[in-house]
Amino acid sequence: MNNVGIGDEMYEWARELFPICRSITGDGVRQTLRYLQKLLPGMEIYEVPSGTPVLDWVVPEEWNIRDAFVADNSGTRIIDFRQNNLHVVGYSEPVSAEMTLEELQPHLHSLAAMPDAIPYVTSYYERRWGFCLSQRSREGLRPGKYRVLIDSTLAPGSLSYGEVILPATGQSSEQREVLLSTYVCHPSMANNELSGPVVTAALARWLGSLPQRRYTYRVVFVPETIGSIAYLSRHLEEMKRNTIAGYVVTCVGDDRAYSFLESRAGNTLADSITRHVIKHHYPKCVTYSFLDRGSDERQYCSPGVDLPVVSLMRSKYGTYPEYHTSLDDLSLISSSGLAGAFGALQRCISLLEANHVYRATCLGEPQLGRRGLYPTLSQHGSGVKVKAMMDVLAYADGQGDLVSLAERIGVPAEACLPMIVRLLQEDLLERVD
């Protein structure tokens, strides 16, 4: 698939979004959603008030932050939120105090194994405050008095999310849907945060440009966990009724790997489509079971929800060393990495759109030669080029879909499509779904 230029465009979106301090609520999420709304004018932004029950959870108070620092006796900021928004523990309550280094230490977080990385730490559901810094910087702190300020607010507000609905354009009265879900709740991290929204936005723009869509596409930009739970609380019954496949789009920006996380059931249409695509196009892709889950597939696949949702990623969350640290920056992702993930998901969606059930119409083996589909001179090797077409006819029994047929005959489904078009033209096949 020709995706020249889309990688550069997505990387630029990520670069512009990178400085924003996002969390599960607050103005950083709204700013991010407004940016994405400019790319996707059909996006609606919704607010769920603090205190709203959402399934087994409650929407928390809204958190916003303006400034934060730790300064030494000279007034020099030695930990500065303005330099890197990972320096503050997410959802830190406000604090303004002077304290000794001994008093400050319990509120500091660093990674001894990664001395130059600032860790990403949050405390969404327990009131506390804290700062994050590199282990090397922490070891350089000297005894004395320190000025500590976190200029933040925790107050009733709302949780924000974005939604784009792209309706099917065919004549079918069915309301079948495909879900694309990504999250907009992490501060300045590139692969773990921004790669998902920018690739999802690019996919939504591509889907919106298609002259025909077999399915409706439900594209959502939510805060991870609490956002998907809030969204499900509003739309669960219609999603259970209509969703045939879905993808959580996360960690899709680097060049190192491809990774596939199965649904909880492991045998959904999304599973079979994605397995077929990676088998023929990404053979080095690492497959993970649902036991290795960690993002919003937890919510979409949970018992009682049971949506057919998987993830097709580059380097999976939790498997690359820069994960949840300041080293997951714009140098970790690339235009080619983003474009590769876009292309992989585009292949899956295209196959979903084309995945019909077919049945041969001719009793017995059809005479392909008089239809110009078979060599009229039989000689060594003459039938090789039409064997796949014969195999399509042999296994098109109206029982299995295109993917199962292609798996049975050992041919990529997309390679079967031109043959199917020709066989339909000759009335040798019919669609039965």
Buried (B, 14 or more C-beta within 10 A) or exposed (E): EEBEEBBEBBBEBBBEBBEBBBBBBBBBBBBBBEBBBEBBEEBEBBBBEBEBEBBEBEBBBBBBBEEBBBBBEEEEBBBBBEEBBBBBBBBBBBBEEEBEBEEBEEBBBBBEEBEEBBBBBBBBEEEEBBBBBBBEBBEEBEEEEBBBBBBBBBEEBBBBBBBBEBEBEEEEEEEBBBBBBBBBBBBBBBBBBBBBBBBBBBBBBBBBEBEEBBBBBBBBBBBBBBBBBBBBBBBBEEBEEBBBBBBBBBBBBBBEBBBBBBBBBEEBBBBBBBBBBBEBBBEEBBBBEBEBBBBBBBBBBBEEBBBBBBBBBBBBBEBBEBBBBBBBBBEBBBBBBBBBBBBBBBBBBBBBBBBBBBEBBBEEEBEBEEBEBBBEEEEEEEEEEBEBBBBBBEBBEEEBBBBBBBBEBEBBBBEBBEBBEBBBEBEBBBEEE
